[in-house]
């Protein structure tokens, strides 16, 4: 095959197979070191990125180029699919299927890769790439981008190293991508901001109308127009301000997430579950664990599981029954919460949801199950959602649900402060929660609160877990919020006894008795029982006035 083809001939041949639209041509011809293409969905971003890597590889013999997606399934369904479909076999020398490596006729290469985890970028340490293209750049973190810039180098004379991204607004990298290319300012976490040069960053904005293939596709446009408002503005209009007022702007994928296999959760550490009930909307369930901060910290976050035993007993699964000892005190500020499992699904009855929770909990010792307060209301003649859930959970050896603290503003503040102080870690198998947090924005009408949107069920469930379960990890007093991290509001200050449906009365009374001596406890019990009779007494039917 034409390995003796004159230099530059392959570049001329590319025009036979790829004829860019005007916006794609503007992207190709930009002289900026770092280019960003896109905004809206459908302008041909991925195709432009693929052919840019091919063009530069064919232009300079003996150089390497790199194309990335966040996960392998995404890579397979986009860049690799375009390569197999659109690039003719005669244009390249070979393709190694197992390494996803194309060798061009001039000896240059293009590698297709992915970086599922934060540290996967280090597999390219020591490599040199003339061109690096990242599809859906907002799926990546600033740290990943900055590390890859150090790999953007090439010894081939006359070559000019550069990088490019293609993306829509939104996702975990929205804030830093918007800062660099749209606002032209260094984002938080950008070290040596004095070295930032806005002329290095060129944003080629493109919309659906810039692609002749989709410009007149009424069905595709209708699909985008039917999306929820924030997604419609992002995908149809390419509006980067759709996430203005991002609440969790401190959230960083690499800093606040970890692989499940890298975290050692001892069976005696307190664990609890938080649930946001839904039927049409998804039910969201999260499992949390209070992890003592010991020295060195790596002993907690380690893939090597030591065969340790609970102080004073065996390592068998046991309910948490008090403070841990032997340098593992669960004191305020001396613990972090790890959210380590996720289950999100709609269309499940309360009993089906409870069964799913029980199956995923296995033999773990769960201390509490915190459920959204609205699930305790009787909506039909049947038992409440909380009662239905509880019946199945108790049969499976799990606690009956208790009402979660639904202090929204205090809860969001607690979540933010825990992220800010590295007191909350989310394992990256909690994909819905990780995707959701960066998209939450402040409510215009109530600035301290978060605007409710479709898909925020994961955040609500996590909030229940951190606020109501925080007392097990000792985080409430550490952050000084008035209610965050305190026990569920069964007995609010100044309101006397408090009761809910769907929870055994004896347990509710026991939670509200604070006296220690037997006589005082007995008096307190009698008073609460009398209050309970009044609370659960059938309400008289009001007389109709004529």
N, C-alpha and C positions, 0 to 999 in steps of 0.2 A: 504494500500500500504506500501512498505517496509520502514516505518519510523524507524524501529529497525535495519536497515541495518548497519553492522559494519562500524566504522569510516574508511574512505579511500577507501571503496569498490566502491563508486561512481567514484572516480578518476580512478580506474582500468577499470570501465565500459566505461569511456569516450573514451578509446583507441579502443573500438569496433565501435565507430561512427565517430571518427575523427583521421585520420592518416596523420599527417602533412608532407608536402614536406620538403626536407632538409633545405631550407631557413626558413620555418615556424618553424621547430624544433630548429634552431639556435635562432630564436626570443624567443621561449618558454623557452629555457634553459639559456638565458642570465641572469646573476646575477645583472645587473645594476639596480639602483633605477628608472631610467627614460629611457625607450626604445623607439626607433622610427623604424618602419618597413615600407619598401616600397621604393618609388622613382618612378619607372615606373608603368604603369597601368597593371593590370592582374596577379600579383604574388600571389593573395589570401590573401590580407591584411585584409579585413573585416572579413573573416572567421577565420583567426588566432586570431584576437582581440576578437571575440565572444567566441571562445573556451578557450582562456586564462582566461576570466572572469569566465566562467563555472568551469574551472579546479581549480582556486583559491577558489571559493565559496564552492566547494565540498570538498576541502582539509581541510578547517578550519571551523568547525561548529560554527554557531551563528555569522557569520560576514556578512557584506554588501559589494557589489560591484556595480560599476556604469559604464554604457556605454553611450556615448554621440555622437550626431551629431548636426550640427548647426541648422537645421530646422526640423520640424516634417515630412514633405514629404520626406526628405532625410533619416530620421530615419526609416520611414515606408518602403521605397523601398530598404533598405540595411540591417541593423542589425536585425530589426524585421522580415523582409522577410526571412533572413537566419535562424533565430531562429525557426520560424514556420515550415520551410521546413526541417531543418536538425536535430533538437533536438527532440528525441523521448519523447513521453508523460510519459513513465515510469521512466524517469530520474529526474523528478521534482515533487514536491508535488502539487503545484497549480500555476496558472498564472492569475493575476488580469488584465483583458483587459483594464479597464479604467485607472488604475495607471501604466500600463506597468511594472508590478512588478512580477518577478518569485520568488517563494519560493521553495528552494531545500529540499530534504528529510532530510537533517541534520540541517534544520532551518536557513541556510544562505539564502541571497537574492541577486538577480541581478536586478537592476533598469535600464530601458531604458529611457533616457531623451534627451532633446534638449535645446539649448540656442540661440534662434533666436536673442534676443537683448543683448547688452553688459551686462546689469545688471541682466540677467536671472540666472547667476551663483549663485546669492545670495539666490536663493531658496534652495540651499544646505548648507546654513550657519547653523552650529550646528550639521550637519550630520558627520558620520565617515564611511569611505570606505577603506577596505583593498586594493582594486584594483580599479583604475579609468582608463578606456580605452576611447580614443577619436579618432573616425574615421574621416578622412580628417582633420587632426590637423591644416593644414594651413588655414582652414576656420575660425579659432579662433584667438583671440588676445592674446598678451603676458599677459595682465592684467587678462584675464580669466584663462589662464593656471596657473599663479602664485596664484590666489585665490584658484583654485582647489587643488593645492599642499597642502594648509593648511587643506583641508578636507581629505587628504590621511593619515589616522591614524586608528589604530585598537587595542583594548585592549585584544584581544584573545592571550593567551600565545603561544609562538613559531611562531607566524605569522610575516611576513616581508612585510611591506607596500611598494607598488610600483605603478607606473603609466606607461602607454604606449600610443603611438600614431601611427596611420597609415595614410599615406598621399602620394600625388604626389607633385612635386614642383609647385610653383605658388600660386596665390590668396593672400588675405590680410595678411596672416601670414607668407608668404614665407621668409622674411628677418630674423625674429627672430628665426624661426625654423631652418633655415640654419645655423645661428650663433651658436646656442646651440649644435646641433648634427653633423653638417658637418664641420664647421670651428672650433668648440670647443672654442668659445670665448663668453663672456657675451654680449648680444645684447644691443643696446640703450634702455634705459628705465628699464633695469634690475638693480633694487636697490640692494645695497650691493654686487657689483660685486666682492668684495674681498672674498665673501663666495662661489663663483662659483667653483665647483669641476668637472673638465672634466671627471673624472672617473665615475661620476654618470650618464653620458649620453652615451648610446650605440646606434649607428646607424647600423641597419641590412639592408644593401642595397640589393634590390631584383629587378629583371627585369622580363619581360614577359617569357623569356626562363626558369626561375626558377619554372614555373607552368607547369607541364606535360600536363595539360588539354588544355592550350592555346599555348604551345610552337610550335606545328605543325599546328595551326589553321591559314591557309593562308589568309582566309577572314578577320579575326580580325586584323592580322598584316597589311594587306593592308589598312584597315580602319585607323589604327594609322599612317601609312606612308603617307596617303593622307592629314593629318592635316597640318595647317600652320606651318612653320618651328619651331617657338618657342614652340608651343604645341607638335609638333612631338618629338622634343628633350626632352621635359619634360615627356611626357607620354610613349614614346617608349624606350627612352634611360635612363630616370630617371636622366637627367642632371640638377643638381642644379645650375650650372653656367649660365643657359639659361637666367636668369634675372639679371646677373651681370651688374652693372651700372644702377640699378634701379633708376629712376629719383625721384619719390616721396617717398623716403625712410622715410620721416617724417610722412607719412600718417598713422593714427591710427584709427581703426574703432570706438572705443569707444569715442575717443577724438574729432573726426571730424564729427561724425554722430549723429543723434538724431531721435527719433520717431516723426512722424508728429503730433501726438496728444499731444506731450509735448511742442510744439512750438506755441505761440500765435502770429499770424501775423495780425496786425491791417489793416483794409481796406484802410486807408489813407497813409500807407507807400508805397513808390514807388516800383512798380513791373515791370518787363520786361521779355521778352522771347528771347532766343537765339536758332538759328536753323542751323544745318549743313545739307544741302540738299544732298540727295542721292536717287537713284532708285534701281540699282542692289545692291549697298551697302545701309545699312539702313539710313534713315533720322533720325536724333537725335534732339530732342527738349527738352529744359529745361526752367523752370519757376523760376525766382529769385526774391528775395525781399530784400530791404535794411532795416536792423533792427537796430535802434539806440541802443547803449550800454547805458542803464540807470542804475541807482542805486536803489535797488539792481539788479544784473543781472538776478536773478531768476524770476523777474517780466516779462521778455521777454520770457524766456523758461519755461513756466508754462502751465499745462493742464487746469488750472482754467481760464476761459475767463471772464475778467472783462467787464462790460457794460460801456466802456468808449466812449467818443465822440471826434471827431477831434477838437482841440482847435479852437474856434470861429465858429463852425458849427456843423452839424449833422454828424452821423457816416455812412451816406449813401456812396455808392461807388462813389468816385470822382477821376479824374485824379490828379496826383501829380503836384502841380503848384508852388512849391517853398520850401524853407527850412522849416522844422517843428520847432515849438517853444515849450515852456513849458518843458525844460530839455530834448528835443528830437532833438537837433540840429544834422543834418547830416553833420558833419564836418570831415575832413580828420583824420583818426585814431580813430574816435569816433563812428564807425559803423561797423557792420559785414554783410556779404551777406549770406543769406540762400537760397540754391537751394532746392526747395521744391516739385517739380513735374517733372516727366520724361515721355517722349513718344518716343519710338524707334521702327521703323518698316520700312521694305523695300517694294518695289513694289507699292508705292503710287504715283499717279500723283500729280503735284503741287496743283491742286484744291482740291484733296482728302486730301492731307496733311493739307492744310489750313482749311478745314472743321473740321478735327480732332482737330486741335489746338483751333479753335473757340469753339467747344463743350466742351473741357476740361478747357477752360478759364472761361466759364460761364459768370458771371456778374462782374468779377474782372476788376479793372481799370488798364489796361496795358499801361505803358508809351511809350515803344518802343518795336519793334521786330527787332532784329539784325540777319541778314541772311548772310551765307557764300558768299563772294564777287563773286565767280564764277557763282552764280545763276543769276547775273545781265547781263550776256553776252547773246546775241542772238545766239542761236545754230541752229535754224531753221527759216523758214519764219514766224512761229507763234510767239506770244509774248514771252518774256523771262520768265524763271521760276519765277523770282522775280515779274514780272507783273502779272502772273497768280495767284501766291500766294496772292499778294496784292489785287487783285480785290475781292477775296473771303473774305479776312480778313476785308477789309473796309466795305463790306456789312454787316459783323457781328459785326461792331462797334469796331474793333481793328485797330491799326495803320498800315499803309503800311510799308513793310520791308525797312530797311536801311542797307547799306553794313557794315558788321562787320569789325572791325580792325583785320587784319590777320597777325599781327606781331607775328610769332610763338615763337621766342626766348624770346622776352619781355613778351609774354603771359604766357609761361611756368614758367618764373621766377616769375611773379606776382602770379600765382597759388601756387607755392611752398612757397613763402613768406607769403601768406595769410594763408596757412595751418600752417606754422611755428608759426605765431602770433595769431592763433585761430580766424582769421578774416573771415573764410569761414566755414560754416556748411552745411552738406548735409543730408537731411532726408533719412531714410533707405528704403523708397519706390523707391528711385533712384538706383535700383539694378545694372543696366548696368554700370553706372558711378562708383559706388563703386567697382564693380568687375574689371573695366578697369584700374583705377588709379595705383594699385600696380604692374601691369604688364608692365607698360611703362618703357622703358630703353633708355639710351642715344644713339644717332646715332654715330657710329664709325667714320664716315666721317665728321661729324659736331657736335662736342661734346656738344655744347650748346643747340642743338636741340634734339628732341625725334624721335627715329626711327619709321617710319610709318609702322603699321601692321594692319592686318584685325581686326576689332573690336574697332579701336581707334576713331570711329565717335563720341562716347559719350564724350570723352575728348576734341575733337575739338569744339564741340558745347558748352561745359561748358567754354572753354577758350574764345570763342566769348562773352559769357555772362559776364564773370568777367572783361575782358579787356574793351569791349565797354560799358558795363553797369556800370563799376566801378565808373564813374563820378557821377552817381546817389547816390552812397553810399559814395563818397568822399575818395575812397581808392587809387586813382592814385597818388596823391601827397604824401600820407602817406608812400608809399614805394619807392618813388623817381625814378621810372623808366621813361625813356624818353618819351615813348608813352603809356605805359600801363595805362588804366583807363581814357584815354582822349577820346573826342568825335570821332565818326567814321571819317576816313581820307577823308572827302569831300574836304577840302582845305588844302593840305599839305604845310608846310612852304617852301617858295621859288619856288613853282610850279605854282603860280597863281590860276585861277579858276579851279575847278575840278567838272566834271559831270559824272553821271552814267545813264544807262538806267533802266527802271523799277521803277522810282520814279518821282512823279510830279515835273515839272521844277520849279514852284513857290516855292515849299517847299525846293528844293535844293538851290535856290537863297537865300531864307530867312535864311537858316542855315549859309550862307557864308557872310552875311552882319553884320559887327561888329559895324558900326557907330551908334551913338545914336541921333544926331540932324537930323531933317527932310531933310535938304538940302543935307547933306553928304550921307544920306541913299538913296535919290533919284539918286544921281550921281553913287553911288555904284551899285544900281539896274540896271541902264542903261548899265554900263560897263559889268556886269555879263550877261545881256540879249544878248549883242553883242557877248560875248565869247560863249554863249550857241548856238547861230545861227551858228557860225563857227564849233563848236563841232559836232552838229547834221546835218550839211550840207552833202548831199550825196557825197561820195568820187568819183572822176572821174575815169573812167575805163582807166587803163594805156594802152598806145599805144603799140602794139606788134612790136618788132624790128625784122626785117628780116635779 
